[in-house]
Amino acid sequence: MKNIYEALVEIMGERGVSNRPEEIWFYGRDPGVLPPHPPDYVVAPETTEQVQKVVQLANREKIPVVPMGNGMALTGLVIPLKGGIVMDMKRMNKILEVNEMARYVVVEGGTSQGMLKAHLRDHYPRLRHSLPDAPPTTTIAANVSLHGQGCLTQQYGFNSDMVSGLEVVLPTGELCKIGSPSLGPYWFSKGPSLPDLSGLFLGWLGTTGIFTKVGLKLYPNKKIREMEIFVTDKAELVPEIIYKLTHLEMLEDLIAWFQPKPLMFKDNYHLTIYFTGDSEKEIEFKRTMIWDALQEFIDNKDGGFMNVQAMKPNLMENPQRGIAAFADVPRGGGFEYSGPITLIELYPQFAAKVVELAEKYDVIYSSAARVISGGHSMMFSISFAFNRADPAMMERVKKALDEATEYALKMGGIPWKPNYMEQKMTMDHMDPNTLKLLRMIKKNLDPHGIMNPGNWEPAP
Amino acid sequence: MGSLKFDENVCATCPSADCLIKCQYMDFEEDEAHNEMMKIVKGLDSRVLHDCVTCYACEEYCRRGNHPFYLIGERREEKGIYTASRAITNQWINLTQMQGKPMVGTVKDKALSSCFIPDLGALGSGELFKEVFPAVTFGAEFMCPAVHTHFAKMSVVKERLPKVMENFKKLGVKEVICLHDECYGTYTSIAQAYGMEVPFKPVYYMDFLLTRLKELKDRIIPLNIKAAYQRPCSNRLIPHKHRLVQEIMDYIGVDMPGRKYQGENSLCCAEIIRSVAGYKLADDIQGRNIDDMLEAGAEYCVFNCPACQSSLSEKVSKKGLKPVHIIDLCKMAVGEKGREG
């Protein structure tokens, strides 16, 4: 494939393409439990034109292209399952426009969450975006492409719901604008009142195109951010507690979590409640409303608010770093999770399943369920930690996660950022006509099947 | 496991029923107070078992040495009456469980106990603690279990306290200097009430502080400030030690203007009350307490217990008071710490 390399150098320049072993090794894996598979080439475009030319080349030569942000999805979505070209988007990292009054930003397809956070903090302190619980190096485009969530998801929905326009390089190399930017200079709507074509790309895990620009809605950045943690020992009460809290329409974020370690968390279910305000008065009003909403559980001794002073500095971090400690990343540990989107009323059953799986496969668990859109659903994470030096443990974690996905599907849930095997399980459960539509769309957009092949790829 | 030494006749013949009459969080007429206490003594239900906010103060109000608070805790546990929720109660039990991870310095005859409170490790340092600082102990293995009395888990206290004392005994110490007010209260009040022998001499840190201040008197520069003192619940277990606060303040030039809520009438920091009785009472107590400090003209709010300090520091700061632990105040007086604490 020497001619392909030369063609890529011609497009990218010497420094923008590589097939060196160390880079092939690095770009062939992610931090999760799936086995690596090497790409043939890695490219790091700086311009939309370069992205287009590489995709045109790949389409012509029928070479796989795998778009990549920071590769932190954990479920192998950037592992080039069939080799080809990994396209690392991180050099396309410009923040192109902030419309303060309309509260949106337009960024290039490799812009990181951390860069946008810093930019808004420094230049637009009244605005913020929905930061995911992921390292700040993760990218905005990758996050919305897999329907990521963030700290504002309880209020405003999936981070992909916050997209306000897209620029996409299609699998055939054409450049396409989606939503209001297709009609004029403004990036305020990804769809309405047009047919919402963003659905052809969001959630497709890079199998229908490459995002070169993303418009993203921004939200008010209140001056004060506060938190409380409500604790109960009854999983069956968690849905009602969430219902009462979301009824307030006052919360920034709401996460229900449980884990056996450290010991102080054992046997309890914790609800971390974040709320914001522009004054002490507003904060105290919201705090009292939150307490009042849960008073019946306090009166029955079924739950109570815990003292958060010691934990507060860590829990107020945005994003939080604590998850790395759970996985003991500094000592070679890792973690992966199955994160089905499901109904909040199913919390007790899912919670029981986590413990059952952890016992069955002898793995360490933790679970955090983020409430989505005021309580319409939740992302219920079933997380298992592993030691990378212990292949048997990694295999047990993989089996536990597969079983978790099977359970989630059986319970009517939707796997979130599924790996290729979970995608197949999902498609097996899917209504046949829906699956037919999915295949039709993909086939039409990507006739040669070059975009992130192996993903959303039903058996013919 | 020890059992509570409680004399029913002492209550039956009590002329005052001060234990409940003086309670700042429940109202009683004199006859009612006596009757309610006798119901508790006889193992009957009483509104006290449901409404007590666990401030410990009745241990001080009872001048006849009959430990009403411990009895209330015993009766609550016997009847399965929780003070806070089950989840919070069990969280405290789990949080403070011994896990074989104590920290022990170079301990010989004396140990400097930081209980299981990280902040105390930093406080027990510097010139004032120069000779005993290396002998520090820290961890659940050396933690006084008195906190569980707030949750009416007297069984946990009775199970763990002998183990804690045994752990100190294994170190071969003769004296344990208790940096946590509650540790000293546990070894001198709870252990005695349950007939447990303490295999070392507990030393109250304020006694130690006063001695050291006298040794360092040439270094002391009077602070010439006005301060309000936040008396902790645990100090109700050792009311005879309360006078040391005034003695230390006098020694380092701190004026403690008279307050409504001082001495026997001190108000709780209310953090536990928040768990037990809810935010309305806790906010009310904290509001009255801080307003009283301000009305007295205090510039500083001086703490004895790190838990009180944690719960009130931010709130007093917002009102313009400077929060400071009494040890840090002494460090300021001997020139080891800046004025802002």
Chai-1 contact restraints between the chains, C-beta under 6 A:
chainA,res_idxA,chainB,res_idxB,connection_type,confidence,min_distance_angstrom,max_distance_angstrom,comment,restraint_id
A,V231,B,A87,contact,1.0,0.0,6.0,A-B,restraint_1
A,T232,B,A87,contact,1.0,0.0,6.0,A-B,restraint_2
A,D233,B,R86,contact,1.0,0.0,6.0,A-B,restraint_3
A,D233,B,A87,contact,1.0,0.0,6.0,A-B,restraint_4
A,L263,B,N94,contact,1.0,0.0,6.0,A-B,restraint_5
A,L263,B,Q97,contact,1.0,0.0,6.0,A-B,restraint_6
A,M264,B,Q91,contact,1.0,0.0,6.0,A-B,restraint_7
A,M264,B,N94,contact,1.0,0.0,6.0,A-B,restraint_8
A,M264,B,L95,contact,1.0,0.0,6.0,A-B,restraint_9
A,K266,B,N94,contact,1.0,0.0,6.0,A-B,restraint_10
A,N268,B,A87,contact,1.0,0.0,6.0,A-B,restraint_11
A,W291,B,Y279,contact,1.0,0.0,6.0,A-B,restraint_12
A,K301,B,Y82,contact,1.0,0.0,6.0,A-B,restraint_13
A,K301,B,S85,contact,1.0,0.0,6.0,A-B,restraint_14
A,K301,B,R86,contact,1.0,0.0,6.0,A-B,restraint_15
A,G303,B,S85,contact,1.0,0.0,6.0,A-B,restraint_16
A,G303,B,A87,contact,1.0,0.0,6.0,A-B,restraint_17
A,G304,B,A84,contact,1.0,0.0,6.0,A-B,restraint_18
A,G304,B,S85,contact,1.0,0.0,6.0,A-B,restraint_19
A,G304,B,I88,contact,1.0,0.0,6.0,A-B,restraint_20
A,G304,B,S275,contact,1.0,0.0,6.0,A-B,restraint_21
A,Q309,B,S310,contact,1.0,0.0,6.0,A-B,restraint_22
